């Protein structure tokens, strides 16, 4: 593999990391909304593959994000 090919692959990797972060944040917003909507934690876990502890941590983080301004990627987290 030459330097140019390696640089292109590294660039694609960085782009994918950025997209994955955006999707992770969007999923967190969706999890918080599901919690607000009364979806059972068990069902959230089954749908996402997250553990109950991970879901609780995401839901609990919502108040910290409520004070932040809304962004195009949905960082503010909604209400809960």
Biopython code that builds the backbone (N, CA, C, O; Angstrom):
import numpy as np
from Bio.PDB.StructureBuilder import StructureBuilder

atoms = [
    (1, "UNK", "N", (0.858, -1.175, 0.000)),
    (1, "UNK", "CA", (0.000, 0.000, 0.000)),
    (1, "UNK", "C", (0.901, 1.234, 0.000)),
    (1, "UNK", "O", (1.874, 1.319, 0.749)),
    (2, "UNK", "N", (0.549, 2.179, -0.857)),
    (2, "UNK", "CA", (1.345, 3.405, -0.927)),
    (2, "UNK", "C", (0.774, 4.483, -0.003)),
    (2, "UNK", "O", (-0.308, 4.325, 0.563)),
    (3, "UNK", "N", (1.512, 5.565, 0.137)),
    (3, "UNK", "CA", (1.148, 6.631, 1.063)),
    (3, "UNK", "C", (-0.194, 7.270, 0.686)),
    (3, "UNK", "O", (-1.004, 7.579, 1.560)),
    (4, "UNK", "N", (-0.422, 7.462, -0.593)),
    (4, "UNK", "CA", (-1.667, 8.089, -1.044)),
    (4, "UNK", "C", (-2.878, 7.216, -0.700)),
    (4, "UNK", "O", (-3.890, 7.717, -0.209)),
    (5, "UNK", "N", (-2.773, 5.932, -0.955)),
    (5, "UNK", "CA", (-3.867, 5.011, -0.636)),
    (5, "UNK", "C", (-4.137, 4.979, 0.864)),
    (5, "UNK", "O", (-5.289, 4.960, 1.298)),
    (6, "UNK", "N", (-3.072, 4.973, 1.645)),
    (6, "UNK", "CA", (-3.202, 4.974, 3.096)),
    (6, "UNK", "C", (-3.888, 6.251, 3.573)),
    (6, "UNK", "O", (-4.749, 6.203, 4.452)),
    (7, "UNK", "N", (-3.510, 7.389, 2.999)),
    (7, "UNK", "CA", (-4.118, 8.668, 3.375)),
    (7, "UNK", "C", (-5.599, 8.687, 3.007)),
    (7, "UNK", "O", (-6.417, 9.192, 3.776)),
    (8, "UNK", "N", (-5.951, 8.147, 1.850)),
    (8, "UNK", "CA", (-7.361, 8.096, 1.454)),
    (8, "UNK", "C", (-8.167, 7.220, 2.411)),
    (8, "UNK", "O", (-9.274, 7.583, 2.808)),
    (9, "UNK", "N", (-7.619, 6.088, 2.773)),
    (9, "UNK", "CA", (-8.302, 5.194, 3.699)),
    (9, "UNK", "C", (-8.460, 5.846, 5.070)),
    (9, "UNK", "O", (-9.510, 5.727, 5.702)),
    (10, "UNK", "N", (-7.430, 6.525, 5.523)),
    (10, "UNK", "CA", (-7.503, 7.215, 6.811)),
    (10, "UNK", "C", (-8.566, 8.314, 6.772)),
    (10, "UNK", "O", (-9.290, 8.511, 7.747)),
    (11, "UNK", "N", (-8.659, 9.021, 5.660)),
    (11, "UNK", "CA", (-9.682, 10.054, 5.516)),
    (11, "UNK", "C", (-11.085, 9.469, 5.542)),
    (11, "UNK", "O", (-11.978, 10.024, 6.182)),
    (12, "UNK", "N", (-11.284, 8.358, 4.853)),
    (12, "UNK", "CA", (-12.583, 7.685, 4.883)),
    (12, "UNK", "C", (-12.925, 7.232, 6.295)),
    (12, "UNK", "O", (-14.079, 7.319, 6.717)),
    (13, "UNK", "N", (-11.927, 6.750, 7.024)),
    (13, "UNK", "CA", (-12.143, 6.317, 8.402)),
    (13, "UNK", "C", (-12.582, 7.485, 9.276)),
    (13, "UNK", "O", (-13.513, 7.346, 10.069)),
    (14, "UNK", "N", (-11.930, 8.626, 9.144)),
    (14, "UNK", "CA", (-12.296, 9.806, 9.930)),
    (14, "UNK", "C", (-13.718, 10.271, 9.595)),
    (14, "UNK", "O", (-14.475, 10.658, 10.485)),
    (15, "UNK", "N", (-14.071, 10.232, 8.319)),
    (15, "UNK", "CA", (-15.429, 10.602, 7.917)),
    (15, "UNK", "C", (-16.460, 9.661, 8.550)),
    (15, "UNK", "O", (-17.507, 10.102, 9.026)),
    (16, "UNK", "N", (-16.153, 8.377, 8.547)),
    (16, "UNK", "CA", (-17.057, 7.381, 9.121)),
    (16, "UNK", "C", (-17.193, 7.576, 10.626)),
    (16, "UNK", "O", (-18.287, 7.434, 11.173)),
    (17, "UNK", "N", (-16.096, 7.901, 11.296)),
    (17, "UNK", "CA", (-16.157, 8.182, 12.741)),
    (17, "UNK", "C", (-17.081, 9.359, 13.023)),
    (17, "UNK", "O", (-17.871, 9.320, 13.966)),
    (18, "UNK", "N", (-16.984, 10.399, 12.212)),
    (18, "UNK", "CA", (-17.821, 11.583, 12.413)),
    (18, "UNK", "C", (-19.297, 11.232, 12.205)),
    (18, "UNK", "O", (-20.152, 11.658, 12.982)),
    (19, "UNK", "N", (-19.596, 10.459, 11.159)),
    (19, "UNK", "CA", (-20.986, 10.056, 10.922)),
    (19, "UNK", "C", (-21.495, 9.174, 12.055)),
    (19, "UNK", "O", (-22.650, 9.296, 12.465)),
    (20, "UNK", "N", (-20.648, 8.292, 12.560)),
    (20, "UNK", "CA", (-21.048, 7.410, 13.661)),
    (20, "UNK", "C", (-21.363, 8.220, 14.915)),
    (20, "UNK", "O", (-22.299, 7.885, 15.641)),
    (21, "UNK", "N", (-20.615, 9.259, 15.179)),
    (21, "UNK", "CA", (-20.874, 10.113, 16.341)),
    (21, "UNK", "C", (-22.215, 10.816, 16.205)),
    (21, "UNK", "O", (-22.965, 10.908, 17.176)),
    (22, "UNK", "N", (-22.523, 11.309, 15.025)),
    (22, "UNK", "CA", (-23.811, 11.965, 14.791)),
    (22, "UNK", "C", (-24.948, 10.973, 15.008)),
    (22, "UNK", "O", (-25.946, 11.301, 15.651)),
    (23, "UNK", "N", (-24.802, 9.770, 14.477)),
    (23, "UNK", "CA", (-25.839, 8.749, 14.643)),
    (23, "UNK", "C", (-25.986, 8.329, 16.102)),
    (23, "UNK", "O", (-27.098, 8.077, 16.565)),
    (24, "UNK", "N", (-24.874, 8.252, 16.828)),
    (24, "UNK", "CA", (-24.931, 7.901, 18.245)),
    (24, "UNK", "C", (-25.734, 8.940, 19.009)),
    (24, "UNK", "O", (-26.543, 8.598, 19.872)),
    (25, "UNK", "N", (-25.511, 10.208, 18.692)),
    (25, "UNK", "CA", (-26.244, 11.280, 19.357)),
    (25, "UNK", "C", (-27.721, 11.264, 18.981)),
    (25, "UNK", "O", (-28.581, 11.508, 19.828)),
    (26, "UNK", "N", (-28.018, 10.977, 17.718)),
    (26, "UNK", "CA", (-29.414, 10.882, 17.293)),
    (26, "UNK", "C", (-30.122, 9.723, 17.988)),
    (26, "UNK", "O", (-31.287, 9.838, 18.371)),
    (27, "UNK", "N", (-29.412, 8.605, 18.147)),
    (27, "UNK", "CA", (-29.993, 7.458, 18.849)),
    (27, "UNK", "C", (-30.253, 7.802, 20.313)),
    (27, "UNK", "O", (-31.273, 7.397, 20.871)),
    (28, "UNK", "N", (-29.350, 8.539, 20.935)),
    (28, "UNK", "CA", (-29.549, 8.944, 22.329)),
    (28, "UNK", "C", (-30.800, 9.810, 22.459)),
    (28, "UNK", "O", (-31.567, 9.648, 23.407)),
    (29, "UNK", "N", (-31.009, 10.722, 21.521)),
    (29, "UNK", "CA", (-32.212, 11.559, 21.537)),
    (29, "UNK", "C", (-33.446, 10.680, 21.382)),
    (29, "UNK", "O", (-34.444, 10.888, 22.071)),
    (30, "UNK", "N", (-33.386, 9.704, 20.490)),
    (30, "UNK", "CA", (-34.519, 8.802, 20.273)),
    (30, "UNK", "C", (-34.801, 7.966, 21.522)),
    (30, "UNK", "O", (-35.960, 7.718, 21.856)),
    (31, "UNK", "N", (-33.750, 7.533, 22.207)),
    (31, "UNK", "CA", (-33.924, 6.763, 23.443)),
    (31, "UNK", "C", (-34.604, 7.624, 24.501)),
    (31, "UNK", "O", (-35.515, 7.160, 25.186)),
    (32, "UNK", "N", (-34.171, 8.866, 24.638)),
    (32, "UNK", "CA", (-34.796, 9.766, 25.610)),
    (32, "UNK", "C", (-36.263, 9.997, 25.266)),
    (32, "UNK", "O", (-37.118, 10.029, 26.151)),
    (33, "UNK", "N", (-36.547, 10.158, 23.983)),
    (33, "UNK", "CA", (-37.928, 10.383, 23.569)),
    (33, "UNK", "C", (-38.767, 9.137, 23.835)),
    (33, "UNK", "O", (-39.906, 9.245, 24.292)),
    (34, "UNK", "N", (-38.224, 7.971, 23.559)),
    (34, "UNK", "CA", (-38.948, 6.726, 23.841)),
    (34, "UNK", "C", (-39.263, 6.625, 25.328)),
    (34, "UNK", "O", (-40.352, 6.198, 25.712)),
    (35, "UNK", "N", (-38.299, 7.022, 26.166)),
    (35, "UNK", "CA", (-38.521, 7.012, 27.616)),
    (35, "UNK", "C", (-39.659, 7.956, 27.992)),
    (35, "UNK", "O", (-40.535, 7.596, 28.778)),
    (36, "UNK", "N", (-39.643, 9.162, 27.429)),
    (36, "UNK", "CA", (-40.703, 10.138, 27.691)),
    (36, "UNK", "C", (-42.050, 9.592, 27.220)),
    (36, "UNK", "O", (-43.074, 9.806, 27.869)),
    (37, "UNK", "N", (-42.042, 8.893, 26.098)),
    (37, "UNK", "CA", (-43.278, 8.343, 25.526)),
    (37, "UNK", "C", (-43.772, 7.110, 26.265)),
    (37, "UNK", "O", (-44.829, 6.572, 25.936)),
    (38, "UNK", "N", (-43.012, 6.655, 27.266)),
    (38, "UNK", "CA", (-43.446, 5.528, 28.077)),
    (38, "UNK", "C", (-43.057, 4.157, 27.547)),
    (38, "UNK", "O", (-43.603, 3.148, 27.994)),
    (39, "UNK", "N", (-42.131, 4.099, 26.610)),
    (39, "UNK", "CA", (-41.668, 2.802, 26.117)),
    (39, "UNK", "C", (-40.908, 2.114, 27.241)),
    (39, "UNK", "O", (-40.074, 2.737, 27.898)),
    (40, "UNK", "N", (-41.186, 0.845, 27.467)),
    (40, "UNK", "CA", (-40.531, 0.091, 28.537)),
    (40, "UNK", "C", (-39.028, 0.011, 28.277)),
    (40, "UNK", "O", (-38.583, -0.170, 27.144)),
    (41, "UNK", "N", (-38.263, 0.150, 29.355)),
    (41, "UNK", "CA", (-36.812, 0.084, 29.236)),
    (41, "UNK", "C", (-36.366, -1.220, 28.585)),
    (41, "UNK", "O", (-35.417, -1.234, 27.801)),
    (42, "UNK", "N", (-37.038, -2.292, 28.904)),
    (42, "UNK", "CA", (-36.732, -3.593, 28.309)),
    (42, "UNK", "C", (-36.855, -3.522, 26.780)),
    (42, "UNK", "O", (-36.011, -4.054, 26.060)),
    (43, "UNK", "N", (-37.905, -2.863, 26.298)),
    (43, "UNK", "CA", (-38.118, -2.737, 24.858)),
    (43, "UNK", "C", (-37.061, -1.844, 24.215)),
    (43, "UNK", "O", (-36.615, -2.115, 23.100)),
    (44, "UNK", "N", (-36.659, -0.787, 24.908)),
    (44, "UNK", "CA", (-35.590, 0.085, 24.406)),
    (44, "UNK", "C", (-34.299, -0.723, 24.277)),
    (44, "UNK", "O", (-33.590, -0.617, 23.276)),
    (45, "UNK", "N", (-34.001, -1.525, 25.290)),
    (45, "UNK", "CA", (-32.795, -2.355, 25.269)),
    (45, "UNK", "C", (-32.826, -3.355, 24.110)),
    (45, "UNK", "O", (-31.830, -3.540, 23.410)),
    (46, "UNK", "N", (-33.971, -3.988, 23.920)),
    (46, "UNK", "CA", (-34.094, -4.966, 22.837)),
    (46, "UNK", "C", (-33.926, -4.303, 21.471)),
    (46, "UNK", "O", (-33.288, -4.863, 20.580)),
    (47, "UNK", "N", (-34.496, -3.119, 21.310)),
    (47, "UNK", "CA", (-34.437, -2.427, 20.024)),
    (47, "UNK", "C", (-33.039, -1.901, 19.701)),
    (47, "UNK", "O", (-32.631, -1.877, 18.540)),
    (48, "UNK", "N", (-32.310, -1.481, 20.736)),
    (48, "UNK", "CA", (-31.015, -0.836, 20.509)),
    (48, "UNK", "C", (-29.815, -1.753, 20.697)),
    (48, "UNK", "O", (-28.739, -1.510, 20.150)),
    (49, "UNK", "N", (-30.015, -2.816, 21.481)),
    (49, "UNK", "CA", (-28.876, -3.665, 21.816)),
    (49, "UNK", "C", (-28.066, -3.126, 22.984)),
    (49, "UNK", "O", (-27.035, -3.692, 23.347)),
    (50, "UNK", "N", (-28.535, -2.030, 23.571)),
    (50, "UNK", "CA", (-27.857, -1.461, 24.723)),
    (50, "UNK", "C", (-28.289, -2.205, 25.991)),
    (50, "UNK", "O", (-29.358, -2.814, 26.039)),
    (51, "UNK", "N", (-27.444, -2.141, 26.999)),
    (51, "UNK", "CA", (-27.808, -2.711, 28.301)),
    (51, "UNK", "C", (-28.715, -1.733, 29.028)),
    (51, "UNK", "O", (-28.816, -0.565, 28.653)),
    (52, "UNK", "N", (-29.375, -2.224, 30.078)),
    (52, "UNK", "CA", (-30.227, -1.335, 30.878)),
    (52, "UNK", "C", (-29.405, -0.207, 31.494)),
    (52, "UNK", "O", (-29.869, 0.929, 31.590)),
    (53, "UNK", "N", (-28.190, -0.528, 31.906)),
    (53, "UNK", "CA", (-27.335, 0.508, 32.484)),
    (53, "UNK", "C", (-27.023, 1.594, 31.453)),
    (53, "UNK", "O", (-27.041, 2.781, 31.779)),
    (54, "UNK", "N", (-26.741, 1.197, 30.224)),
    (54, "UNK", "CA", (-26.464, 2.185, 29.186)),
    (54, "UNK", "C", (-27.696, 3.055, 28.926)),
    (54, "UNK", "O", (-27.577, 4.272, 28.780)),
    (55, "UNK", "N", (-28.864, 2.442, 28.868)),
    (55, "UNK", "CA", (-30.091, 3.192, 28.627)),
    (55, "UNK", "C", (-30.345, 4.161, 29.782)),
    (55, "UNK", "O", (-30.675, 5.325, 29.553)),
    (56, "UNK", "N", (-30.193, 3.687, 31.020)),
    (56, "UNK", "CA", (-30.389, 4.575, 32.177)),
    (56, "UNK", "C", (-29.432, 5.757, 32.120)),
    (56, "UNK", "O", (-29.823, 6.887, 32.412)),
    (57, "UNK", "N", (-28.197, 5.508, 31.752)),
    (57, "UNK", "CA", (-27.200, 6.579, 31.677)),
    (57, "UNK", "C", (-27.592, 7.612, 30.614)),
    (57, "UNK", "O", (-27.454, 8.815, 30.837)),
    (58, "UNK", "N", (-28.071, 7.153, 29.486)),
    (58, "UNK", "CA", (-28.482, 8.063, 28.415)),
    (58, "UNK", "C", (-29.695, 8.881, 28.848)),
    (58, "UNK", "O", (-29.734, 10.094, 28.640)),
    (59, "UNK", "N", (-30.678, 8.224, 29.447)),
    (59, "UNK", "CA", (-31.889, 8.924, 29.893)),
    (59, "UNK", "C", (-31.547, 9.924, 30.993)),
    (59, "UNK", "O", (-32.060, 11.043, 31.003)),
    (60, "UNK", "N", (-30.684, 9.519, 31.912)),
    (60, "UNK", "CA", (-30.308, 10.400, 33.022)),
    (60, "UNK", "C", (-29.537, 11.621, 32.525)),
    (60, "UNK", "O", (-29.601, 12.678, 33.154)),
    (61, "UNK", "N", (-28.820, 11.504, 31.428)),
    (61, "UNK", "CA", (-28.022, 12.614, 30.895)),
    (61, "UNK", "C", (-28.896, 13.705, 30.289)),
    (61, "UNK", "O", (-28.396, 14.796, 30.014)),
    (62, "UNK", "N", (-30.167, 13.452, 30.073)),
    (62, "UNK", "CA", (-31.054, 14.410, 29.408)),
    (62, "UNK", "C", (-31.107, 15.779, 30.082)),
    (62, "UNK", "O", (-31.020, 16.782, 29.373)),
    (63, "UNK", "N", (-31.245, 15.887, 31.418)),
    (63, "UNK", "CA", (-31.337, 17.228, 32.021)),
    (63, "UNK", "C", (-30.117, 18.096, 31.750)),
    (63, "UNK", "O", (-30.254, 19.312, 31.622)),
    (64, "UNK", "N", (-28.937, 17.511, 31.661)),
    (64, "UNK", "CA", (-27.736, 18.286, 31.370)),
    (64, "UNK", "C", (-27.823, 18.914, 29.986)),
    (64, "UNK", "O", (-27.338, 20.026, 29.776)),
    (65, "UNK", "N", (-28.428, 18.220, 29.058)),
    (65, "UNK", "CA", (-28.483, 18.682, 27.683)),
    (65, "UNK", "C", (-29.662, 19.611, 27.430)),
    (65, "UNK", "O", (-29.673, 20.328, 26.429)),
    (66, "UNK", "N", (-30.659, 19.614, 28.321)),
    (66, "UNK", "CA", (-31.832, 20.452, 28.108)),
    (66, "UNK", "C", (-31.490, 21.934, 28.122)),
    (66, "UNK", "O", (-32.164, 22.727, 27.465)),
    (67, "UNK", "N", (-30.467, 22.318, 28.851)),
    (67, "UNK", "CA", (-30.101, 23.719, 28.923)),
    (67, "UNK", "C", (-29.280, 24.160, 27.723)),
    (67, "UNK", "O", (-29.101, 25.359, 27.511)),
    (68, "UNK", "N", (-28.774, 23.213, 26.931)),
    (68, "UNK", "CA", (-27.972, 23.543, 25.758)),
    (68, "UNK", "C", (-28.891, 23.939, 24.609)),
    (68, "UNK", "O", (-30.010, 23.434, 24.512)),
    (69, "UNK", "N", (-28.431, 24.841, 23.733)),
    (69, "UNK", "CA", (-29.261, 25.223, 22.590)),
    (69, "UNK", "C", (-29.423, 24.046, 21.626)),
    (69, "UNK", "O", (-28.539, 23.196, 21.516)),
    (70, "UNK", "N", (-30.544, 24.006, 20.942)),
    (70, "UNK", "CA", (-30.796, 22.933, 19.978)),
    (70, "UNK", "C", (-29.822, 23.073, 18.818)),
    (70, "UNK", "O", (-29.467, 24.182, 18.418)),
    (71, "UNK", "N", (-29.394, 21.932, 18.282)),
    (71, "UNK", "CA", (-28.486, 21.921, 17.152)),
    (71, "UNK", "C", (-29.092, 21.068, 16.049)),
    (71, "UNK", "O", (-30.019, 20.302, 16.313)),
    (72, "UNK", "N", (-28.595, 21.177, 14.818)),
    (72, "UNK", "CA", (-29.159, 20.399, 13.729)),
    (72, "UNK", "C", (-29.083, 18.891, 13.949)),
    (72, "UNK", "O", (-29.890, 18.156, 13.380)),
    (73, "UNK", "N", (-28.151, 18.413, 14.746)),
    (73, "UNK", "CA", (-28.017, 16.976, 14.973)),
    (73, "UNK", "C", (-28.777, 16.522, 16.202)),
    (73, "UNK", "O", (-28.704, 15.347, 16.560)),
    (74, "UNK", "N", (-29.501, 17.408, 16.856)),
    (74, "UNK", "CA", (-30.359, 17.019, 17.975)),
    (74, "UNK", "C", (-29.634, 16.805, 19.282)),
    (74, "UNK", "O", (-29.982, 15.890, 20.029)),
    (75, "UNK", "N", (-28.651, 17.607, 19.582)),
    (75, "UNK", "CA", (-27.867, 17.423, 20.806)),
    (75, "UNK", "C", (-28.596, 17.795, 22.079)),
    (75, "UNK", "O", (-28.145, 17.437, 23.167)),
    (76, "UNK", "N", (-29.717, 18.508, 21.976)),
    (76, "UNK", "CA", (-30.317, 19.036, 23.189)),
    (76, "UNK", "C", (-31.061, 17.998, 24.015)),
    (76, "UNK", "O", (-31.301, 18.238, 25.198)),
    (77, "UNK", "N", (-31.437, 16.860, 23.452)),
    (77, "UNK", "CA", (-31.930, 15.759, 24.256)),
    (77, "UNK", "C", (-33.394, 15.746, 24.609)),
    (77, "UNK", "O", (-33.861, 14.729, 25.122)),
    (78, "UNK", "N", (-34.147, 16.783, 24.379)),
    (78, "UNK", "CA", (-35.573, 16.735, 24.688)),
    (78, "UNK", "C", (-35.849, 16.854, 26.166)),
    (78, "UNK", "O", (-35.014, 17.330, 26.935)),
    (79, "UNK", "N", (-37.052, 16.408, 26.559)),
    (79, "UNK", "CA", (-37.436, 16.514, 27.968)),
    (79, "UNK", "C", (-37.603, 15.142, 28.576)),
    (79, "UNK", "O", (-37.982, 14.190, 27.894)),
    (80, "UNK", "N", (-37.322, 15.046, 29.848)),
    (80, "UNK", "CA", (-37.592, 13.801, 30.589)),
    (80, "UNK", "C", (-37.531, 14.035, 32.064)),
    (80, "UNK", "O", (-37.731, 13.105, 32.846)),
]
sb = StructureBuilder()
sb.init_structure("model")
sb.init_model(0)
sb.init_chain("A")
sb.init_seg("    ")
for serial, (resi, resn, name, xyz) in enumerate(atoms, 1):
    if name == "N":
        sb.init_residue(resn, " ", resi, " ")
    sb.init_atom(name, np.array(xyz, "f"), 0.0, 1.0, " ", f" {name:<3s}", serial, name[0])
structure = sb.get_structure()
